[in-house]
Amino acid sequence: MRRRTVLAGMIALATGPVRGQSPISSLPPREAHDGAKAGRIVLIDIRSSDEWADTGVPRGAVRLDADGSGFEVRLAGIRLDNPGKRIVLIDRSGGQANAIQQKLAGRGWRDLAIVRGGMLGSGGWLAEKLPVE
């Protein structure tokens, strides 16, 4: 476990902006749902436990509080455990996921996307009546 944590930390802490960085990559909620259901993506709910309790969590999503201890290292571990799968972040309305995606893109993460509208935003997960747990 220790070696995986060290490797995950190294990935999360890679430095240097990516030249020619494309704008934020986002998916419509239904596409994120279908991709997670088919096993093509790993959907990660980055909200807090209070928010999870308020609205539920998208079915099949991994819960990983963005404000929790070791968030980036744990995210990197999930990435290592799921080679070839795109990581897709969902938050309340898209703002926090967007900021995290930009930050990590600057560190070389090219396989991250966000769910448009998050859980509660216009056109988001709940507006599309997608399943929650």
N, C-alpha and C positions, 0 to 999 in steps of 0.2 A: 504494500500500500504506500509506503514511504517513497519509493521510486516513482510511482505514478503521480504522487502529489508534487514531487520535485519537477518532473517533466511537465505537468500541467502548469505549474508556476512559471517555468521557462517559456512556455508558449504564451501564457497570458501577459508576460512582462516583455515580450519582444518589442523592440523600439524601432522608431523610424516610420515616417508617413509613407503610405503607398502612393507612388506617383501615378497620375492618371486615375485617381480614385473616382469611381462612379458615384452618382448620388445615392441616397438611401435606397436600399432594396426593400420593397414591401410586397406583401401578398394580400389579396382580399381574404376576409375571414373564411369563406367557403373553401377556397383553394388551400388554405392552411389546414383546415379541418380534414379535407380529403387527403392531403399529403401525409398528415399525421396518422390517419386511419390506415393508409396504405403502407406505412412504414418508410416513406421516402424522406420525411423530415422528423426532427425532434422539436416538438413544440414546448417551449419553456415559459411558464407563467412567472413573471418576475415581481409580482405584487407582494404585499405583506400578508401575513396570516389573517389579519382583520379583514382585508379586502377579499381574500379567498372565502372567508366565512359569510361575508355580505352577499356575494354574487355566485358563489360556486367557482369551480375551476374548469376550464375547457376539458372535455372528455379526452383522456389520453395525455394530457400535458404533465410535464415534470414541474413540481413546485420548487422554485429557487428564489427566495427573497433577495432582491437586488441590494437591499440595505443591510443584509445579513453579513456576518463575518465570513471572510474568504470567498466572497461571491465570484470574483474573476477566476480564482484557482479552481473552484468547484465547477464553474462553467467550462473551463478548459478540460477538466476531467471528463465531463459529459461528452465533450467534443471528441476526446481521445477514445472514449468507449463506443462511439458511433461513427466510425470512419465511413466516408462517402455520403453521409446524410447531412443535409442542410440544417442548420440551427435557426429556428424562428422564435423570436421573442414576442410575448404579448404582455401588455400592461393595462392600466386603467383606460387610457384614451390615446396612447401612441407617443406621448412626449418623452417619457422616461426611456422607453425602448429605443426611440430615435437617438437620444443622447448616448446611450450605451453602445448602440451600433456604430455611431460616428467615432466614439472614443476607441473602440476595439478595432475598427477599420484602420485607424491611424497606427495601430500596433500590428497590422498585417493580417487581420482576420478578414477573409474575403468571402466566407460562406455564411455570413449572418444576414438575416432578414427580419423584418418586423411585420406584425399583423396590422393592417390599416384599420384605424379606428379603435384598436385595442378591444377591451371588453365592453366599455360603456359609451364609446364615442359614436358619432354619426356613422352609420353603416358598419359598426363593429360587431363583435361576436354575438352579443345578446340581441342586437337589432336584427341580425340575420336569423335569429332563433335557432342557433346551433347548440348542440348538447353540452351540458355542464354536469359536473359531479359534485 
